[in-house]
């Protein structure tokens, strides 16, 4: 479904990604784990068109997308849920949700997906007309998920969805990510909580200083002594 081929990205004089090749299968949850500065978020930003490649290629469903405008990439079916949520805090929950559908003209399907987002996160339905800034951190993350759902994606890019959340909110977010995969969506998950990420994922890539250091079945990587020591704290 998605392929990164020998992707190199520079920030100024720093090589943030070094010949990164990743392949994402339809309907999978793929996690990217690694320390801060390893290149995980840069991978997502490259896929969604927020950073330009120095070299390499990115293919999505047989289309080469590197170099495309961000809005075109969104229209192809890629939804990026960035770290920090990036909500419009003075706008209502409903208006924030509908910003996800700004490119869509299928009003009936937008209404259907709005109902779906509220079914996923009932608390949003209770607070539709409140400013997004009045929501808790966990509720704001749910709103960011719902907004992405309204863009009608095939592929979700989640960047640190559990960051700063209470354990109960982290558990709910994890359950919703699993629900999305069960419905057939494809997910790339960047997550500092490596235990949660590997539990959710079907496949995993370990990034270190901009390179793919390890890759494989997520459950098998959980058993690896290096992964247990460095990323799982075991």
Secondary structure, 3 states (H helix, E strand, C coil): CEEEEEEEEEECCEEEEEEEEEEECCCCEEEEECCCCCCHHHHHHHHCCCCCCCEEEEEECCEECCCCCHHHHHHHCEEEECCCCCCCCCCEHHHHHHHCCCCCCCHHHHHHHHHHHHHHCHHHHHCCCCEHHHCCHHHHHHHHHHHHHCCCCCEEEEECCCCCCCHHHHHHHHHHHHHHHHCCCEEEEECCCHHHHHHHCCEEEEEECCEEEEEEEHHHHCCCHHHHHHCCCC
